[in-house]
Amino acid sequence: MKFFFPDSLDIVDPSFDFDTETRSVTRVRQRDDVYPHEIFSQPPYDGVLLSKAAVDGTSRGAGKYTLPQRHRLLRLGIREFFRLDHVAWDTPLLTMGDCGAFSYVNEEAPPYTVGEVIDFYECCGFDTGVSIDHVILGYQSEKIPSLPGFAESVGPWSRRQEITLSLAKDFLEEHKRRHARFTPVGVAQGWSPSSYVRSVKTLQKIGYDHLAIGGLVPLKTSEIVEVLAAIKSELRPGIQMHLFGVTRCEHIPTFADYGVTSFDSTSPLRQAFKDDKDNYYTPNGNYTAIRVPQVDGNMSLKRRIVAGVVRQQDARRLELECLSLLKEFDRGRVKIDDVLSSLAQYERIYDGKTDHSKVYRQMLQDQPWKACPCEICKELGIHVILFRGAERNRRRGFHNLFVFESRMRQFLDGNSQRNVKTRKGSRSTIGTNT
């Protein structure tokens, strides 16, 4: 099972000083900042996924890449742009390109032509390239009666499926005509197990032996399993199958049993600074990061200051006091209650509605960053659990990738051990592809 990390220029500045919160004056972002795979002794993923929409944008908005960054990517290629070969890994990192279908989900049709997409994949030098698809945002389980309005929705959904399959056919034909170097991947979209089966059967008939299943992100795990169970009986031997945007670490062995060979997700990174509570991963559970917002960077606090509800000097004093006490606590020089008291005072100023004292106490009592073997935690210490600014938050996301990858391997290894025992005690087995 392979894990691909969808990149959105997630890099950090090695020169950033967490005590003074300053950077090197000679720092050049594209030259000096580093990706997750450049920090750890082994990369926390098997490959990088990059979307054309992130680079080029769509008709409704710009992408995440600036024009100079886009030019540099097209000039250098994806491997050099991400510096994937600057370290001799045990196994070389892979690259996958897709169109970023969720970026144009509200449009009537995908904004790219087959030729434009293949040009992008070939110019960047991807290992695998995904055909153009159109996401279907709807699902109807075949185990329960149809919901009201279902019949009216099938028409638009079916049209999106036909667009996806037609473009997949054109994509493979153009790939063969050009003798393109990347491996083509056909996307299956559907709104029910049987409609996904139709997509998979059609893609295999067209000639694909690498498939990707899209539109699963909003689905419940039971619904994803329902789809995969229906698909499995239709898969030809040797078919490789990718799941778009699906994490669910504890269910990965189940996905593998149904023929899934790879998946991608940004959840471990995004939860570091997007989630209300699961910000810091550990092997045995997740913790809530400790909020110490910057007075000048927190919009809610700035509005309270402008309105005269909070004095700026009071907010700044408490901000610095919290940071100082947290660092002293990490050195064993102050007590938990002193830190929590300061954090609670500051929280009442910048929030006034939430009290994180209980979850903060748990974090400070357990001190999980001291037990973590990853390079991020060893270097940052207590700074890794502070919810404050991109440099800390993104590094915590990198730590989460490290823990997630380790968790995934443990689940897969455990599943393999169970299957070995099953083979010894029974003639009926379910194999795994790990």
C-alpha positions in Angstrom: 0.0 0.0 0.0 1.4 3.4 -1.0 0.6 6.8 0.5 0.8 9.9 -1.7 1.0 13.3 -0.2 -0.9 16.0 -2.1 1.4 19.0 -2.1 0.3 22.7 -1.9 3.8 24.2 -1.5 4.0 23.0 2.1 7.5 24.0 3.1 9.2 25.5 6.2 12.1 27.8 6.8 15.0 26.1 8.5 16.4 29.5 9.5 13.4 30.5 11.6 14.3 31.2 15.2 11.4 30.1 17.5 12.6 32.2 20.4 13.0 35.5 18.6 10.5 34.6 15.8 12.9 36.0 13.2 14.3 34.6 9.9 17.7 34.8 8.2 18.0 38.0 6.1 19.6 35.9 3.3 16.8 33.4 3.2 15.4 32.7 -0.3 12.1 30.7 -0.1 12.4 28.5 -3.1 16.1 27.8 -2.5 16.3 27.5 1.3 12.9 26.3 2.6 12.4 22.5 2.9 9.7 19.9 2.2 8.7 17.2 4.6 10.8 14.6 2.9 13.9 16.7 3.4 13.5 16.8 7.1 13.1 13.2 8.1 15.7 10.4 7.7 13.1 8.5 5.7 10.2 10.3 3.9 6.8 10.1 5.6 5.1 9.1 2.3 5.7 7.1 -0.8 5.1 9.8 -3.3 3.9 13.3 -4.1 0.6 14.1 -5.8 0.4 17.4 -7.6 -2.8 18.8 -9.2 -2.9 20.9 -12.4 -5.5 23.1 -10.8 -3.0 23.9 -8.0 -0.4 25.0 -10.5 -2.5 26.6 -13.2 -5.8 27.4 -11.5 -9.2 27.3 -13.2 -11.4 29.7 -15.0 -12.9 30.6 -11.6 -9.7 31.4 -9.8 -5.9 31.3 -9.7 -4.0 28.3 -8.5 -1.7 28.2 -5.4 1.4 28.6 -7.5 2.7 32.1 -8.4 3.7 32.6 -12.1 7.5 32.3 -11.3 6.8 29.1 -9.3 4.8 27.7 -12.2 7.6 28.6 -14.7 10.2 27.0 -12.4 8.2 23.8 -12.1 7.7 23.5 -15.9 11.4 24.3 -16.5 12.9 21.9 -13.9 10.3 19.2 -13.8 8.6 17.8 -10.7 11.5 15.7 -9.4 13.9 18.6 -9.4 11.3 21.1 -8.2 10.5 19.0 -5.2 14.2 17.9 -4.8 13.0 14.3 -4.7 16.4 12.8 -5.8 18.7 15.0 -3.7 18.8 12.1 -1.1 19.2 8.5 -2.0 16.1 7.0 -0.3 15.8 3.2 0.2 12.9 3.5 -2.3 12.7 6.5 -4.7 9.7 8.7 -4.2 7.0 8.5 -6.8 5.1 11.3 -8.5 1.5 11.4 -9.5 -0.4 14.2 -11.4 -4.1 14.8 -11.5 -6.4 17.6 -12.5 -7.8 18.6 -9.1 -11.4 18.0 -9.9 -12.8 19.5 -6.7 -11.4 22.9 -7.9 -14.0 22.9 -10.7 -16.7 20.8 -9.2 -19.3 23.7 -9.7 -18.6 24.0 -13.4 -20.6 22.4 -16.1 -17.5 20.7 -17.6 -13.8 20.3 -16.7 -11.8 23.4 -17.8 -9.0 21.5 -19.4 -8.5 19.6 -22.6 -6.9 16.2 -22.9 -4.0 17.7 -24.8 -3.4 20.4 -22.1 -3.4 17.8 -19.4 -1.0 15.4 -21.2 1.3 18.4 -22.0 1.4 19.2 -18.2 2.2 15.6 -17.2 4.9 15.2 -19.9 6.5 18.6 -19.3 6.7 18.0 -15.5 7.9 14.4 -15.9 5.3 12.6 -13.7 5.5 8.9 -13.1 1.7 8.5 -13.4 -0.9 10.8 -14.8 -4.6 10.7 -14.0 -7.3 11.2 -16.7 -9.6 14.2 -16.5 -12.7 13.6 -14.3 -15.8 15.4 -13.1 -16.7 14.8 -9.5 -20.2 13.5 -8.6 -21.3 14.9 -5.2 -24.0 12.5 -4.2 -24.3 8.9 -3.1 -27.2 6.4 -2.7 -26.6 3.2 -0.9 -28.3 0.2 -2.6 -29.0 -1.3 0.8 -31.6 1.4 1.7 -34.6 2.8 -0.2 -33.9 5.8 -2.5 -34.0 9.2 -0.8 -36.5 11.9 -2.0 -35.1 13.7 -5.1 -32.8 10.8 -6.0 -34.4 10.2 -9.4 -34.0 13.9 -10.3 -30.3 13.8 -9.4 -29.4 10.8 -11.4 -29.5 12.6 -14.7 -26.9 15.2 -13.9 -24.8 12.6 -12.1 -25.0 10.3 -15.1 -23.9 13.1 -17.4 -20.8 13.7 -15.2 -20.0 10.0 -15.4 -20.3 10.0 -19.1 -18.0 13.1 -19.4 -15.4 11.4 -17.2 -15.5 8.1 -19.1 -15.4 9.9 -22.5 -12.4 11.9 -21.5 -10.7 8.8 -20.1 -11.1 7.2 -23.5 -9.7 10.2 -25.3 -6.9 10.5 -22.7 -5.7 6.9 -23.3 -5.9 7.2 -27.0 -3.9 10.4 -27.0 -1.4 8.9 -24.5 -0.8 6.0 -27.0 -0.6 8.3 -30.0 2.1 10.4 -28.4 3.9 7.5 -26.8 3.8 9.4 -23.6 6.2 8.3 -20.9 3.9 8.4 -17.8 1.6 5.6 -16.7 -2.0 6.6 -17.5 -4.6 6.2 -14.7 -8.4 6.2 -15.5 -10.8 7.7 -13.0 -14.0 6.0 -11.9 -16.8 8.3 -10.7 -20.2 7.1 -9.5 -23.1 7.7 -7.1 -23.8 4.1 -6.0 -22.0 0.8 -5.9 -23.5 -0.3 -9.3 -22.6 3.0 -11.0 -19.0 2.7 -9.8 -18.9 -0.8 -11.1 -20.0 0.4 -14.5 -17.2 3.0 -14.5 -14.6 0.4 -13.5 -15.8 -2.1 -16.1 -15.8 0.5 -18.8 -12.3 1.8 -17.9 -10.9 -1.8 -18.0 -12.6 -2.3 -21.4 -11.0 0.9 -22.7 -7.6 -0.5 -21.7 -6.6 0.9 -18.3 -4.8 -1.3 -15.8 -4.3 1.6 -13.4 -7.6 3.0 -11.9 -8.4 5.7 -9.4 -11.7 6.0 -7.5 -12.9 9.5 -7.1 -15.8 11.2 -5.2 -15.3 9.1 -2.0 -14.2 11.9 0.4 -17.7 12.9 1.7 -18.7 9.2 2.2 -18.9 7.3 5.4 -16.5 4.4 5.8 -19.3 1.9 5.5 -20.3 3.4 2.1 -16.7 3.3 0.9 -16.4 -0.3 1.8 -19.8 -1.0 0.0 -18.4 0.6 -3.2 -15.1 -1.3 -2.9 -16.8 -4.6 -2.2 -18.9 -4.2 -5.4 -15.9 -3.2 -7.5 -13.6 -6.0 -6.3 -15.4 -8.8 -8.1 -15.0 -6.9 -11.4 -11.2 -6.2 -11.1 -9.0 -8.0 -13.5 -5.8 -9.6 -12.0 -3.0 -7.1 -11.6 -5.1 -4.0 -11.6 -3.7 -1.2 -9.5 -6.3 0.9 -7.7 -5.9 4.3 -6.0 -8.3 6.1 -3.6 -8.5 9.9 -3.9 -8.5 11.8 -0.6 -9.3 9.0 1.7 -7.3 8.5 4.9 -9.1 6.5 7.7 -5.9 4.9 8.9 -7.5 2.1 10.9 -9.5 1.0 7.8 -6.5 0.9 5.4 -6.1 -2.9 5.8 -9.7 -3.3 4.9 -9.2 -1.2 1.8 -6.2 -3.3 0.9 -8.3 -6.4 1.2 -10.6 -5.0 -1.5 -7.8 -4.3 -3.9 -6.7 -0.8 -3.1 -2.9 -0.4 -3.7 -2.5 3.4 -3.0 -4.3 6.5 -1.6 -3.6 10.1 -0.9 -4.7 12.6 1.8 -3.7 15.9 3.3 -5.6 15.3 6.5 -2.6 14.6 8.7 -1.1 18.0 7.7 -4.3 20.0 7.7 -5.5 18.7 11.1 -2.4 20.3 12.6 -4.0 23.8 12.1 -7.5 23.3 10.8 -9.0 21.0 13.4 -10.5 22.1 16.7 -8.8 19.3 18.7 -6.9 16.6 16.8 -3.8 18.8 16.1 -0.9 16.7 17.3 -0.8 13.0 16.4 0.7 10.2 18.6 0.7 6.4 18.1 -2.0 6.1 20.8 -4.2 9.1 20.1 -4.3 12.8 19.3 -3.9 15.9 21.4 -5.2 19.5 21.1 -2.4 22.0 20.4 -2.0 24.9 22.8 -3.2 28.2 21.3 -1.0 31.2 21.8 -2.1 33.5 19.0 0.0 36.4 17.9 -1.6 39.7 18.9 -0.8 41.2 15.5 -2.0 38.2 13.6 -5.2 37.1 15.2 -8.1 38.9 13.5 -10.6 38.3 16.3 -8.2 39.8 18.9 -7.4 42.7 16.7 -11.1 43.5 16.4 -11.5 43.4 20.2 -8.6 45.8 20.5 -9.9 48.2 17.9 -13.3 48.1 19.6 -11.7 49.1 22.9 -12.7 45.8 24.6 -9.1 44.8 25.1 -6.0 46.9 25.7 -3.2 46.0 23.3 -0.6 46.2 26.0 -2.4 43.8 28.1 -2.8 41.3 25.3 0.9 41.6 24.4 2.0 41.1 28.0 -0.1 37.9 28.3 1.1 36.6 25.0 4.8 37.0 26.0 4.1 35.6 29.4 2.5 32.5 28.0 5.4 31.8 25.7 7.9 32.4 28.4 6.2 30.1 30.9 5.7 27.3 28.3 9.4 27.4 27.5 10.3 27.4 31.2 7.9 24.5 31.8 9.7 22.5 29.0 12.9 23.0 31.0 11.2 21.8 34.2 11.4 25.2 35.9 7.7 26.1 36.4 4.6 24.2 37.4 1.7 23.2 35.2 -0.8 25.3 37.2 1.2 28.5 36.6 1.2 27.8 32.8 -2.5 27.0 32.7 -3.4 30.1 34.7 -1.6 32.3 32.2 -3.0 30.5 29.2 -6.6 30.9 30.6 -6.1 34.6 31.2 -4.9 35.1 27.6 -7.7 32.8 26.2 -10.3 35.0 27.9 -8.9 38.0 26.1 -8.6 36.6 22.6 -11.6 34.3 22.7 -13.8 34.7 25.8 -16.0 31.8 24.9 -13.8 28.7 25.1 -11.9 27.1 27.9 -9.2 24.7 26.9 -7.7 24.2 30.4 -8.6 20.5 30.6 -7.1 19.5 27.3 -4.1 21.7 27.8 -3.5 20.1 31.2 -3.6 16.6 29.6 -1.1 17.7 26.9 1.3 19.3 29.5 1.1 16.3 31.9 1.8 13.7 29.2 4.4 15.8 27.3 4.2 13.6 24.2 6.7 15.7 22.2 9.4 14.4 24.6 8.7 10.8 23.7 8.4 11.3 19.9 11.4 10.1 17.9 10.8 12.3 14.9 13.2 15.0 13.9 10.6 17.7 14.3 9.9 17.0 17.9 13.6 16.5 18.8 14.5 19.9 17.3 11.5 22.0 18.4 10.7 20.7 21.8 7.5 22.3 23.2 7.3 24.7 20.2 5.8 21.8 18.2 2.6 21.8 20.2 2.0 25.5 20.1 -0.8 26.6 17.7 0.9 29.7 16.5 2.0 30.9 13.1 2.8 28.9 9.9 6.3 27.8 10.9 5.1 25.9 14.0 1.8 24.8 12.6 3.2 23.4 9.4 6.0 21.6 11.2 3.4 20.0 13.5 1.7 18.9 10.3 4.9 17.3 9.1 5.2 15.5 12.5 1.6 14.2 11.9 2.7 12.8 8.5 5.5 11.0 10.3 3.1 9.5 12.9 0.4 8.7 10.3 2.8 6.8 8.1 4.0 4.8 11.1 0.4 4.0 12.2 -0.4 2.9 8.7 2.4 0.5 8.5 1.5 -0.9 11.9 -2.1 -1.5 10.8 -0.9 -3.2 7.6 1.7 -5.3 9.4 -0.9 -6.4 11.9 -3.3 -7.3 9.1 -0.6 -9.3 7.5 0.1 -11.2 10.7 -3.7 -12.0 11.1 -3.8 -13.3 7.5 -0.8 -15.5 8.1 -2.6 -17.1 11.1 -5.7 -17.5 9.0 -3.8 -19.3 6.2 -2.4 -21.7 8.8 -5.8 -22.5 10.2 -8.1 -22.4 7.2 -8.2 -22.9 3.5 -10.2 -19.8 2.9 -8.2 -16.6 3.1 -8.3 -12.9 2.0 -5.0 -11.7 0.7 -3.6 -8.3 1.1 -1.5 -6.2 -1.2 1.0 -4.3 0.9 
